[in-house]
Amino acid sequence: MGYTLPVFACASAIAAWQHLQDKSTEKEVTFNLIKPPQTVNIPIEQVAKISHNSALAITRSDPGEHLDITRHTPVWAIVEKETRKPEAAKITIVGGAGVGIKIHQQNEAAIYSYAKELITGNLEPLLGENERVIITIILPEGQKLAVKTSNSAFGVVDGLSLLGTTGIVQPLTAPSQLESFQSQLKAKAGKFNSLVFCIGENGLDLAQTWGINPERLVKTANWLGSMLVMAGIQQVKSILLVGYHGKLIKLAGGIFHTHHHLADGRLEILTAYCAQQNLPHSILQQIFTCSTTESALQLLRDLDQQDQSNWVETVYSAIAESIDQRSQDYIRKHTDQNVTVGCILFDRERKVIKKSNSATDLLLNLC
């Protein structure tokens, strides 16, 4: 069994606090995951006092058997004790080096609700009435590892997120996760004949800002092909796909499971559509060698600004229409059902790049 990053941050914080209290340093700490409500033992690699009122502890991430770039990455917690004023919170959690910044939320540290709940829920009972602690989480390898993730696509830069809704790793590629998503889809298909598929949390949030009923929203993660087929089986009439362009573009290339461990080809697909629209060969070479689809999009935007051209609109219109058509064909092939599909692609700033023609029509009935 593997655990999410918040679990190791919590373990380090507990160990640092216990060491600060001059309690004997154990080789592991025991605490409640809260979600789920079960007790775990997490090994502690190192712990030491920094000053009379602060201590540092280190654990190492262990996601279990699942593919995860954070495997064995060190997770530090510095705990500083101070006298608590009556109006002050007993615990303040701070993101240090290697913890990402949420650029859409005033550069707030990317420490999400479960991580805060886990740390506060386990640390607060250990504090005296007048004691207060500041906990700084540091991920020394966070900035280096972040470039291998899609964090920046979702507005988190300069590090990793302390993300997760549970302490136990539940990879989105696991069959049990697909079964959960399909169950939710079946329930919602019984209420609505038009649904909105969102690959990730950003798509879910964005769709709601447009006034779409949250009950129509279905999270798919990377299982787009399976979810589209299930929608056809459930006789859903129309589907609006909402997602980051670096994910949805794979559908334009006929890739219907979008996890990068199984298939990628994003830049190859984008280059092909650019070639189809007759972009100059020199630009095609630059697109193909970009490090990410986001940087390739920026290249097109820069070209439009310099030459007063319209390449972003032209290329992404072709991509969006292809996503719709390929998705409809995919459903029909596997279910013999005709389902209308529209798509909306957004960038790392959550700004819409393109709505397909079908998506524009579907939105009128969804909002």
Contacts in CASP RR format, 6 or more apart in sequence:
PFRMAT RR
TARGET T0000
AUTHOR 0000-0000-0000
METHOD contacts of the structure
MODEL  1
MGYTLPVFACASAIAAWQHLQDKSTEKEVTFNLIKPPQTVNIPIEQVAKI
SHNSALAITRSDPGEHLDITRHTPVWAIVEKETRKPEAAKITIVGGAGVG
IKIHQQNEAAIYSYAKELITGNLEPLLGENERVIITIILPEGQKLAVKTS
NSAFGVVDGLSLLGTTGIVQPLTAPSQLESFQSQLKAKAGKFNSLVFCIG
ENGLDLAQTWGINPERLVKTANWLGSMLVMAGIQQVKSILLVGYHGKLIK
LAGGIFHTHHHLADGRLEILTAYCAQQNLPHSILQQIFTCSTTESALQLL
RDLDQQDQSNWVETVYSAIAESIDQRSQDYIRKHTDQNVTVGCILFDRER
KVIKKSNSATDLLLNLC
1 64 0 8 1.000
1 168 0 8 1.000
1 169 0 8 1.000
2 62 0 8 1.000
2 63 0 8 1.000
2 64 0 8 1.000
2 65 0 8 1.000
2 66 0 8 1.000
2 168 0 8 1.000
2 169 0 8 1.000
3 33 0 8 1.000
3 40 0 8 1.000
3 42 0 8 1.000
3 61 0 8 1.000
3 62 0 8 1.000
3 63 0 8 1.000
3 64 0 8 1.000
3 167 0 8 1.000
3 168 0 8 1.000
3 169 0 8 1.000
4 63 0 8 1.000
4 114 0 8 1.000
4 163 0 8 1.000
4 164 0 8 1.000
4 166 0 8 1.000
4 167 0 8 1.000
4 168 0 8 1.000
4 169 0 8 1.000
5 61 0 8 1.000
5 70 0 8 1.000
5 75 0 8 1.000
5 115 0 8 1.000
5 139 0 8 1.000
5 160 0 8 1.000
5 161 0 8 1.000
5 162 0 8 1.000
5 163 0 8 1.000
6 112 0 8 1.000
6 114 0 8 1.000
6 115 0 8 1.000
6 118 0 8 1.000
6 119 0 8 1.000
6 162 0 8 1.000
6 163 0 8 1.000
6 164 0 8 1.000
6 167 0 8 1.000
7 33 0 8 1.000
7 40 0 8 1.000
7 42 0 8 1.000
7 118 0 8 1.000
7 167 0 8 1.000
8 42 0 8 1.000
8 59 0 8 1.000
8 60 0 8 1.000
8 61 0 8 1.000
8 62 0 8 1.000
8 75 0 8 1.000
9 75 0 8 1.000
9 77 0 8 1.000
9 115 0 8 1.000
9 119 0 8 1.000
9 137 0 8 1.000
9 162 0 8 1.000
10 31 0 8 1.000
10 115 0 8 1.000
10 118 0 8 1.000
10 119 0 8 1.000
10 122 0 8 1.000
10 123 0 8 1.000
11 29 0 8 1.000
11 31 0 8 1.000
11 42 0 8 1.000
11 44 0 8 1.000
11 57 0 8 1.000
11 59 0 8 1.000
11 75 0 8 1.000
12 44 0 8 1.000
12 57 0 8 1.000
12 58 0 8 1.000
12 59 0 8 1.000
12 75 0 8 1.000
12 76 0 8 1.000
12 77 0 8 1.000
12 137 0 8 1.000
13 57 0 8 1.000
13 77 0 8 1.000
13 79 0 8 1.000
13 119 0 8 1.000
13 123 0 8 1.000
13 135 0 8 1.000
13 137 0 8 1.000
14 29 0 8 1.000
14 31 0 8 1.000
14 57 0 8 1.000
14 122 0 8 1.000
14 123 0 8 1.000
14 126 0 8 1.000
15 25 0 8 1.000
15 26 0 8 1.000
15 29 0 8 1.000
15 44 0 8 1.000
15 47 0 8 1.000
15 57 0 8 1.000
15 59 0 8 1.000
15 77 0 8 1.000
16 47 0 8 1.000
16 55 0 8 1.000
16 56 0 8 1.000
16 57 0 8 1.000
16 77 0 8 1.000
16 78 0 8 1.000
16 79 0 8 1.000
17 55 0 8 1.000
17 79 0 8 1.000
17 123 0 8 1.000
17 126 0 8 1.000
17 133 0 8 1.000
18 25 0 8 1.000
18 26 0 8 1.000
18 29 0 8 1.000
18 126 0 8 1.000
19 25 0 8 1.000
19 47 0 8 1.000
19 48 0 8 1.000
19 49 0 8 1.000
19 55 0 8 1.000
19 57 0 8 1.000
20 49 0 8 1.000
20 53 0 8 1.000
20 54 0 8 1.000
20 55 0 8 1.000
20 79 0 8 1.000
20 81 0 8 1.000
25 44 0 8 1.000
25 47 0 8 1.000
26 44 0 8 1.000
27 43 0 8 1.000
27 44 0 8 1.000
28 41 0 8 1.000
28 42 0 8 1.000
28 43 0 8 1.000
28 44 0 8 1.000
29 41 0 8 1.000
29 42 0 8 1.000
29 44 0 8 1.000
30 39 0 8 1.000
30 40 0 8 1.000
30 41 0 8 1.000
30 42 0 8 1.000
31 39 0 8 1.000
31 40 0 8 1.000
31 42 0 8 1.000
31 122 0 8 1.000
32 38 0 8 1.000
32 39 0 8 1.000
32 40 0 8 1.000
32 122 0 8 1.000
33 39 0 8 1.000
33 40 0 8 1.000
33 118 0 8 1.000
33 166 0 8 1.000
33 167 0 8 1.000
33 168 0 8 1.000
34 117 0 8 1.000
34 118 0 8 1.000
34 121 0 8 1.000
34 122 0 8 1.000
35 114 0 8 1.000
35 117 0 8 1.000
35 118 0 8 1.000
35 165 0 8 1.000
35 166 0 8 1.000
35 167 0 8 1.000
36 166 0 8 1.000
36 167 0 8 1.000
36 168 0 8 1.000
42 59 0 8 1.000
43 59 0 8 1.000
43 60 0 8 1.000
44 57 0 8 1.000
44 58 0 8 1.000
44 59 0 8 1.000
45 58 0 8 1.000
45 59 0 8 1.000
45 60 0 8 1.000
45 74 0 8 1.000
46 56 0 8 1.000
46 57 0 8 1.000
46 58 0 8 1.000
47 55 0 8 1.000
47 56 0 8 1.000
47 57 0 8 1.000
47 58 0 8 1.000
48 55 0 8 1.000
48 56 0 8 1.000
49 55 0 8 1.000
49 56 0 8 1.000
50 56 0 8 1.000
50 78 0 8 1.000
53 80 0 8 1.000
53 81 0 8 1.000
53 82 0 8 1.000
54 78 0 8 1.000
54 79 0 8 1.000
54 80 0 8 1.000
54 81 0 8 1.000
55 78 0 8 1.000
55 79 0 8 1.000
56 76 0 8 1.000
56 77 0 8 1.000
56 78 0 8 1.000
56 79 0 8 1.000
57 76 0 8 1.000
57 77 0 8 1.000
57 79 0 8 1.000
58 74 0 8 1.000
58 75 0 8 1.000
58 76 0 8 1.000
59 74 0 8 1.000
59 75 0 8 1.000
60 72 0 8 1.000
60 73 0 8 1.000
60 74 0 8 1.000
60 75 0 8 1.000
61 68 0 8 1.000
61 70 0 8 1.000
61 71 0 8 1.000
61 72 0 8 1.000
61 73 0 8 1.000
61 74 0 8 1.000
61 75 0 8 1.000
62 71 0 8 1.000
62 72 0 8 1.000
63 70 0 8 1.000
63 71 0 8 1.000
63 169 0 8 1.000
64 71 0 8 1.000
64 169 0 8 1.000
66 169 0 8 1.000
66 171 0 8 1.000
66 174 0 8 1.000
67 171 0 8 1.000
67 173 0 8 1.000
67 261 0 8 1.000
68 169 0 8 1.000
68 171 0 8 1.000
69 145 0 8 1.000
69 148 0 8 1.000
69 149 0 8 1.000
70 145 0 8 1.000
70 160 0 8 1.000
73 139 0 8 1.000
73 140 0 8 1.000
73 141 0 8 1.000
73 142 0 8 1.000
73 145 0 8 1.000
74 139 0 8 1.000
74 140 0 8 1.000
74 141 0 8 1.000
75 137 0 8 1.000
75 138 0 8 1.000
75 139 0 8 1.000
76 137 0 8 1.000
76 138 0 8 1.000
76 139 0 8 1.000
76 140 0 8 1.000
77 135 0 8 1.000
77 136 0 8 1.000
77 137 0 8 1.000
77 138 0 8 1.000
78 135 0 8 1.000
78 136 0 8 1.000
78 138 0 8 1.000
79 133 0 8 1.000
79 134 0 8 1.000
79 135 0 8 1.000
80 133 0 8 1.000
80 134 0 8 1.000
80 135 0 8 1.000
80 136 0 8 1.000
81 131 0 8 1.000
81 132 0 8 1.000
81 133 0 8 1.000
82 132 0 8 1.000
82 133 0 8 1.000
82 134 0 8 1.000
83 130 0 8 1.000
83 131 0 8 1.000
83 132 0 8 1.000
84 90 0 8 1.000
84 129 0 8 1.000
84 130 0 8 1.000
84 131 0 8 1.000
84 132 0 8 1.000
85 132 0 8 1.000
88 132 0 8 1.000
89 132 0 8 1.000
90 124 0 8 1.000
90 127 0 8 1.000
90 131 0 8 1.000
90 132 0 8 1.000
90 133 0 8 1.000
91 119 0 8 1.000
91 120 0 8 1.000
91 123 0 8 1.000
91 124 0 8 1.000
91 127 0 8 1.000
91 132 0 8 1.000
91 133 0 8 1.000
91 135 0 8 1.000
92 132 0 8 1.000
92 133 0 8 1.000
92 134 0 8 1.000
92 135 0 8 1.000
93 109 0 8 1.000
93 111 0 8 1.000
93 115 0 8 1.000
93 116 0 8 1.000
93 119 0 8 1.000
93 120 0 8 1.000
93 135 0 8 1.000
93 137 0 8 1.000
94 109 0 8 1.000
94 134 0 8 1.000
94 135 0 8 1.000
94 136 0 8 1.000
94 137 0 8 1.000
95 109 0 8 1.000
95 111 0 8 1.000
95 136 0 8 1.000
95 137 0 8 1.000
95 138 0 8 1.000
96 109 0 8 1.000
96 136 0 8 1.000
96 137 0 8 1.000
96 138 0 8 1.000
96 139 0 8 1.000
97 138 0 8 1.000
97 139 0 8 1.000
97 140 0 8 1.000
97 142 0 8 1.000
97 143 0 8 1.000
98 138 0 8 1.000
98 139 0 8 1.000
98 140 0 8 1.000
98 141 0 8 1.000
98 142 0 8 1.000
98 143 0 8 1.000
98 146 0 8 1.000
98 158 0 8 1.000
98 159 0 8 1.000
98 160 0 8 1.000
99 109 0 8 1.000
99 110 0 8 1.000
99 111 0 8 1.000
99 137 0 8 1.000
99 138 0 8 1.000
99 139 0 8 1.000
99 142 0 8 1.000
99 159 0 8 1.000
99 160 0 8 1.000
99 161 0 8 1.000
99 162 0 8 1.000
100 109 0 8 1.000
100 110 0 8 1.000
100 142 0 8 1.000
100 146 0 8 1.000
100 151 0 8 1.000
100 156 0 8 1.000
100 157 0 8 1.000
100 158 0 8 1.000
100 159 0 8 1.000
100 160 0 8 1.000
100 161 0 8 1.000
101 107 0 8 1.000
101 108 0 8 1.000
101 109 0 8 1.000
101 110 0 8 1.000
101 156 0 8 1.000
101 157 0 8 1.000
101 158 0 8 1.000
101 159 0 8 1.000
102 108 0 8 1.000
102 109 0 8 1.000
102 110 0 8 1.000
102 155 0 8 1.000
102 156 0 8 1.000
103 155 0 8 1.000
103 156 0 8 1.000
103 157 0 8 1.000
104 155 0 8 1.000
104 349 0 8 1.000
104 350 0 8 1.000
110 151 0 8 1.000
110 156 0 8 1.000
110 159 0 8 1.000
110 160 0 8 1.000
110 161 0 8 1.000
110 162 0 8 1.000
110 163 0 8 1.000
111 137 0 8 1.000
111 161 0 8 1.000
111 162 0 8 1.000
112 161 0 8 1.000
112 162 0 8 1.000
112 163 0 8 1.000
112 164 0 8 1.000
114 163 0 8 1.000
114 164 0 8 1.000
114 165 0 8 1.000
114 166 0 8 1.000
114 167 0 8 1.000
115 162 0 8 1.000
115 163 0 8 1.000
115 164 0 8 1.000
118 167 0 8 1.000
119 135 0 8 1.000
123 133 0 8 1.000
123 135 0 8 1.000
127 133 0 8 1.000
137 162 0 8 1.000
139 145 0 8 1.000
139 159 0 8 1.000
139 160 0 8 1.000
142 159 0 8 1.000
142 160 0 8 1.000
143 158 0 8 1.000
143 159 0 8 1.000
145 159 0 8 1.000
145 160 0 8 1.000
146 152 0 8 1.000
146 156 0 8 1.000
146 157 0 8 1.000
146 158 0 8 1.000
146 159 0 8 1.000
146 160 0 8 1.000
149 160 0 8 1.000
150 244 0 8 1.000
150 246 0 8 1.000
150 247 0 8 1.000
151 157 0 8 1.000
151 159 0 8 1.000
151 160 0 8 1.000
151 161 0 8 1.000
152 292 0 8 1.000
152 294 0 8 1.000
152 348 0 8 1.000
153 244 0 8 1.000
153 246 0 8 1.000
153 292 0 8 1.000
153 294 0 8 1.000
153 347 0 8 1.000
153 348 0 8 1.000
154 201 0 8 1.000
154 202 0 8 1.000
154 244 0 8 1.000
154 348 0 8 1.000
155 202 0 8 1.000
155 348 0 8 1.000
155 349 0 8 1.000
155 350 0 8 1.000
170 176 0 8 1.000
170 177 0 8 1.000
171 177 0 8 1.000
172 221 0 8 1.000
172 222 0 8 1.000
172 223 0 8 1.000
172 259 0 8 1.000
173 222 0 8 1.000
173 259 0 8 1.000
173 261 0 8 1.000
173 262 0 8 1.000
177 221 0 8 1.000
177 223 0 8 1.000
178 223 0 8 1.000
178 226 0 8 1.000
181 218 0 8 1.000
181 219 0 8 1.000
181 220 0 8 1.000
181 221 0 8 1.000
181 223 0 8 1.000
181 227 0 8 1.000
182 226 0 8 1.000
182 227 0 8 1.000
182 230 0 8 1.000
184 218 0 8 1.000
184 219 0 8 1.000
185 195 0 8 1.000
185 218 0 8 1.000
185 227 0 8 1.000
185 230 0 8 1.000
185 231 0 8 1.000
185 234 0 8 1.000
186 230 0 8 1.000
186 234 0 8 1.000
188 195 0 8 1.000
188 215 0 8 1.000
188 216 0 8 1.000
188 218 0 8 1.000
189 195 0 8 1.000
189 231 0 8 1.000
189 234 0 8 1.000
189 235 0 8 1.000
189 236 0 8 1.000
190 234 0 8 1.000
191 215 0 8 1.000
192 215 0 8 1.000
192 216 0 8 1.000
192 236 0 8 1.000
193 235 0 8 1.000
193 236 0 8 1.000
193 237 0 8 1.000
193 238 0 8 1.000
194 216 0 8 1.000
194 236 0 8 1.000
194 237 0 8 1.000
194 238 0 8 1.000
194 239 0 8 1.000
194 240 0 8 1.000
194 362 0 8 1.000
194 365 0 8 1.000
194 366 0 8 1.000
195 216 0 8 1.000
195 217 0 8 1.000
195 218 0 8 1.000
195 231 0 8 1.000
195 236 0 8 1.000
195 238 0 8 1.000
195 239 0 8 1.000
195 240 0 8 1.000
196 207 0 8 1.000
196 212 0 8 1.000
196 216 0 8 1.000
196 217 0 8 1.000
196 218 0 8 1.000
196 239 0 8 1.000
196 240 0 8 1.000
196 242 0 8 1.000
196 366 0 8 1.000
197 218 0 8 1.000
197 220 0 8 1.000
197 224 0 8 1.000
197 227 0 8 1.000
197 228 0 8 1.000
197 231 0 8 1.000
197 239 0 8 1.000
197 240 0 8 1.000
197 241 0 8 1.000
197 242 0 8 1.000
198 204 0 8 1.000
198 207 0 8 1.000
198 217 0 8 1.000
198 218 0 8 1.000
198 219 0 8 1.000
198 220 0 8 1.000
198 242 0 8 1.000
198 243 0 8 1.000
199 219 0 8 1.000
199 220 0 8 1.000
199 221 0 8 1.000
199 222 0 8 1.000
199 224 0 8 1.000
199 242 0 8 1.000
199 243 0 8 1.000
199 244 0 8 1.000
199 247 0 8 1.000
199 248 0 8 1.000
199 258 0 8 1.000
200 219 0 8 1.000
200 220 0 8 1.000
200 221 0 8 1.000
200 243 0 8 1.000
200 244 0 8 1.000
202 243 0 8 1.000
202 244 0 8 1.000
202 346 0 8 1.000
202 350 0 8 1.000
203 242 0 8 1.000
203 243 0 8 1.000
203 244 0 8 1.000
203 346 0 8 1.000
203 350 0 8 1.000
204 217 0 8 1.000
204 219 0 8 1.000
205 350 0 8 1.000
206 242 0 8 1.000
206 346 0 8 1.000
206 350 0 8 1.000
207 217 0 8 1.000
207 242 0 8 1.000
208 214 0 8 1.000
208 217 0 8 1.000
210 363 0 8 1.000
210 366 0 8 1.000
210 367 0 8 1.000
211 367 0 8 1.000
212 366 0 8 1.000
212 367 0 8 1.000
213 366 0 8 1.000
216 366 0 8 1.000
218 227 0 8 1.000
220 227 0 8 1.000
222 247 0 8 1.000
222 257 0 8 1.000
222 258 0 8 1.000
222 259 0 8 1.000
222 262 0 8 1.000
223 257 0 8 1.000
224 241 0 8 1.000
224 251 0 8 1.000
224 256 0 8 1.000
224 257 0 8 1.000
224 258 0 8 1.000
224 327 0 8 1.000
225 256 0 8 1.000
225 257 0 8 1.000
225 330 0 8 1.000
226 256 0 8 1.000
226 257 0 8 1.000
228 239 0 8 1.000
228 256 0 8 1.000
228 327 0 8 1.000
228 330 0 8 1.000
228 331 0 8 1.000
228 339 0 8 1.000
228 341 0 8 1.000
229 330 0 8 1.000
229 331 0 8 1.000
229 334 0 8 1.000
229 335 0 8 1.000
231 239 0 8 1.000
231 331 0 8 1.000
231 339 0 8 1.000
232 331 0 8 1.000
232 335 0 8 1.000
232 337 0 8 1.000
232 339 0 8 1.000
233 335 0 8 1.000
233 337 0 8 1.000
235 337 0 8 1.000
236 339 0 8 1.000
237 339 0 8 1.000
237 340 0 8 1.000
238 339 0 8 1.000
238 340 0 8 1.000
238 341 0 8 1.000
238 342 0 8 1.000
238 362 0 8 1.000
239 327 0 8 1.000
239 339 0 8 1.000
239 340 0 8 1.000
239 341 0 8 1.000
239 342 0 8 1.000
240 341 0 8 1.000
240 342 0 8 1.000
240 343 0 8 1.000
240 344 0 8 1.000
240 359 0 8 1.000
240 362 0 8 1.000
240 363 0 8 1.000
240 366 0 8 1.000
241 248 0 8 1.000
241 251 0 8 1.000
241 323 0 8 1.000
241 327 0 8 1.000
241 341 0 8 1.000
241 342 0 8 1.000
241 343 0 8 1.000
241 344 0 8 1.000
241 359 0 8 1.000
242 343 0 8 1.000
242 344 0 8 1.000
242 346 0 8 1.000
243 343 0 8 1.000
243 344 0 8 1.000
243 345 0 8 1.000
243 346 0 8 1.000
244 345 0 8 1.000
244 346 0 8 1.000
244 347 0 8 1.000
244 348 0 8 1.000
245 293 0 8 1.000
245 297 0 8 1.000
245 316 0 8 1.000
245 319 0 8 1.000
245 345 0 8 1.000
245 346 0 8 1.000
245 347 0 8 1.000
245 353 0 8 1.000
246 266 0 8 1.000
246 293 0 8 1.000
246 294 0 8 1.000
247 258 0 8 1.000
248 258 0 8 1.000
248 323 0 8 1.000
248 343 0 8 1.000
248 345 0 8 1.000
249 266 0 8 1.000
249 269 0 8 1.000
249 270 0 8 1.000
249 293 0 8 1.000
249 319 0 8 1.000
249 323 0 8 1.000
249 345 0 8 1.000
250 256 0 8 1.000
250 258 0 8 1.000
250 263 0 8 1.000
250 264 0 8 1.000
250 265 0 8 1.000
250 266 0 8 1.000
250 269 0 8 1.000
251 258 0 8 1.000
251 322 0 8 1.000
251 323 0 8 1.000
251 326 0 8 1.000
251 327 0 8 1.000
251 343 0 8 1.000
252 269 0 8 1.000
252 273 0 8 1.000
252 319 0 8 1.000
252 322 0 8 1.000
252 323 0 8 1.000
252 326 0 8 1.000
253 265 0 8 1.000
253 269 0 8 1.000
253 272 0 8 1.000
253 322 0 8 1.000
253 326 0 8 1.000
254 326 0 8 1.000
254 330 0 8 1.000
255 263 0 8 1.000
255 265 0 8 1.000
256 330 0 8 1.000
257 263 0 8 1.000
266 293 0 8 1.000
267 287 0 8 1.000
267 288 0 8 1.000
267 290 0 8 1.000
267 293 0 8 1.000
267 296 0 8 1.000
268 288 0 8 1.000
269 319 0 8 1.000
270 287 0 8 1.000
270 293 0 8 1.000
270 296 0 8 1.000
270 315 0 8 1.000
270 319 0 8 1.000
271 284 0 8 1.000
271 287 0 8 1.000
271 288 0 8 1.000
273 315 0 8 1.000
273 318 0 8 1.000
273 319 0 8 1.000
273 322 0 8 1.000
274 283 0 8 1.000
274 284 0 8 1.000
274 287 0 8 1.000
274 300 0 8 1.000
274 311 0 8 1.000
274 315 0 8 1.000
275 284 0 8 1.000
276 318 0 8 1.000
277 311 0 8 1.000
277 314 0 8 1.000
277 315 0 8 1.000
277 318 0 8 1.000
279 287 0 8 1.000
279 311 0 8 1.000
279 315 0 8 1.000
283 299 0 8 1.000
283 303 0 8 1.000
286 299 0 8 1.000
287 296 0 8 1.000
287 299 0 8 1.000
287 300 0 8 1.000
290 296 0 8 1.000
290 299 0 8 1.000
294 347 0 8 1.000
294 348 0 8 1.000
297 312 0 8 1.000
297 347 0 8 1.000
297 353 0 8 1.000
300 311 0 8 1.000
300 312 0 8 1.000
300 315 0 8 1.000
301 312 0 8 1.000
303 309 0 8 1.000
303 311 0 8 1.000
304 310 0 8 1.000
304 311 0 8 1.000
304 312 0 8 1.000
312 353 0 8 1.000
313 354 0 8 1.000
316 345 0 8 1.000
316 353 0 8 1.000
316 354 0 8 1.000
317 354 0 8 1.000
317 356 0 8 1.000
319 345 0 8 1.000
319 354 0 8 1.000
320 342 0 8 1.000
320 343 0 8 1.000
320 345 0 8 1.000
320 354 0 8 1.000
320 355 0 8 1.000
320 356 0 8 1.000
320 359 0 8 1.000
321 356 0 8 1.000
321 357 0 8 1.000
323 341 0 8 1.000
323 342 0 8 1.000
323 343 0 8 1.000
323 356 0 8 1.000
324 341 0 8 1.000
324 342 0 8 1.000
324 343 0 8 1.000
324 356 0 8 1.000
324 357 0 8 1.000
324 358 0 8 1.000
324 359 0 8 1.000
327 341 0 8 1.000
327 342 0 8 1.000
327 343 0 8 1.000
328 338 0 8 1.000
328 339 0 8 1.000
328 340 0 8 1.000
328 341 0 8 1.000
331 337 0 8 1.000
331 338 0 8 1.000
331 339 0 8 1.000
331 341 0 8 1.000
332 338 0 8 1.000
332 339 0 8 1.000
340 358 0 8 1.000
340 362 0 8 1.000
341 358 0 8 1.000
342 356 0 8 1.000
342 358 0 8 1.000
342 359 0 8 1.000
342 362 0 8 1.000
343 355 0 8 1.000
343 356 0 8 1.000
343 358 0 8 1.000
343 359 0 8 1.000
344 352 0 8 1.000
344 354 0 8 1.000
344 355 0 8 1.000
344 356 0 8 1.000
344 359 0 8 1.000
345 352 0 8 1.000
345 353 0 8 1.000
345 354 0 8 1.000
346 352 0 8 1.000
346 353 0 8 1.000
347 353 0 8 1.000
355 363 0 8 1.000
END
